Structure formats: C-alpha cells, structure tokens
C-alpha cells in the first residue's frame, strides 16, 4: 500500500487547455491515464502497465474514439508513451469528420477536455479496496465528457485557426 501513496500527486485542472504553437491546429496532447491514482471504479494503474501493449501496438493502431463509441472515430494517435506521470498521448483530429470538427471547437473553448482508456486487464492484484493494474492491453483512447479517472485530460491544443 505505501507504493500507492508515494505515487499520488495533487492534480489540477485548467478551465481551458493551453494553446501551444508547436501543435498544429488539428493536434492536441494530454494524459489518458495517470499512475497511482484511483479511478471512480477503484482501479489504480501502475507504472509499466502499458509497456507490453505499446511494444506490440504502434500509436496509429490504437483507436481514437468519441465517448468510447466504435462508430465514431475522431483521428489518429501520433504518440503514446509512458512517462513518470502516466500515459502521455498526442493526437491529430481528422477534420474531414464532422464530429472531429465539433470536438476541435469544444477543445478550443474549453468545453470538452476528458480522456479515457478502453482496455483489457491482463494482470492485476488486489490491495484493499483497490485493484492494481500491472499489465493492460490498450484498445482505444476516447475523448470523453466525464472521465472515470479525474485528471486524465487534454492539457494542450494547437493554435485555433479562428483566432
């Protein structure tokens, strides 16, 4: 149990995502998962949980969906990797898709910023009321209104072409 406490960090949320010149107008980045933080279902993702799946599946093969709906792909993941905080992602919306244009507008105004993972648990162990996820097969990462894991969110979006 001490491992969980050492991994916890205070989380902060921005009202609107930061705009970065290094991201194109159709790009965004953020954290789809955080290490050592319990989600609303009591799962805690441990560092290294994504390592095996990321070796087998390149970012473009992990689906970017809207609200975990398979019929609503939004774009392509360009970078997915573990860092000290969690699962960092950078993606590009396909702006030929109507829903992706809507999502881009909602990002720009700070009205939508949640991220959530769709996965299969490969290995886990119980620790009190929590389930510690030590290996995860990542299927998809969705843009969502209400992420199960507070703090899993878009942290930056590309410069808005309207400005």
Secondary structure in CASP SS format (residue, H / E / C, confidence):
PFRMAT SS
TARGET T0000
AUTHOR 0000-0000-0000
METHOD secondary structure of the structure
MODEL  1
X C 1.00
X H 1.00
X H 1.00
X H 1.00
X H 1.00
X H 1.00
X H 1.00
X C 1.00
X C 1.00
X C 1.00
X C 1.00
X C 1.00
X C 1.00
X C 1.00
X C 1.00
X C 1.00
X C 1.00
X E 1.00
X E 1.00
X E 1.00
X C 1.00
X C 1.00
X C 1.00
X C 1.00
X C 1.00
X C 1.00
X E 1.00
X E 1.00
X E 1.00
X E 1.00
X E 1.00
X E 1.00
X E 1.00
X E 1.00
X E 1.00
X C 1.00
X C 1.00
X E 1.00
X C 1.00
X C 1.00
X C 1.00
X C 1.00
X E 1.00
X E 1.00
X E 1.00
X C 1.00
X C 1.00
X C 1.00
X C 1.00
X C 1.00
X H 1.00
X H 1.00
X H 1.00
X H 1.00
X H 1.00
X H 1.00
X C 1.00
X C 1.00
X H 1.00
X H 1.00
X H 1.00
X C 1.00
X E 1.00
X E 1.00
X E 1.00
X E 1.00
X C 1.00
X C 1.00
X E 1.00
X E 1.00
X E 1.00
X E 1.00
X E 1.00
X E 1.00
X E 1.00
X E 1.00
X E 1.00
X E 1.00
X E 1.00
X E 1.00
X E 1.00
X E 1.00
X C 1.00
X C 1.00
X C 1.00
X E 1.00
X E 1.00
X E 1.00
X E 1.00
X E 1.00
X E 1.00
X E 1.00
X E 1.00
X C 1.00
X C 1.00
X C 1.00
X C 1.00
X H 1.00
X H 1.00
X H 1.00
X H 1.00
X H 1.00
X H 1.00
X H 1.00
X H 1.00
X H 1.00
X H 1.00
X H 1.00
X C 1.00
X C 1.00
X C 1.00
X C 1.00
X C 1.00
X E 1.00
X E 1.00
X E 1.00
X E 1.00
X E 1.00
X E 1.00
X E 1.00
X E 1.00
X E 1.00
X E 1.00
X E 1.00
X E 1.00
X E 1.00
X E 1.00
X C 1.00
X C 1.00
X E 1.00
X E 1.00
X E 1.00
X E 1.00
X E 1.00
X E 1.00
X E 1.00
X E 1.00
X E 1.00
X E 1.00
X E 1.00
X E 1.00
X E 1.00
X E 1.00
X E 1.00
X C 1.00
X C 1.00
X C 1.00
X C 1.00
X C 1.00
X C 1.00
X C 1.00
X C 1.00
X E 1.00
X E 1.00
X E 1.00
X E 1.00
X E 1.00
X E 1.00
X C 1.00
X C 1.00
X C 1.00
X C 1.00
X C 1.00
END
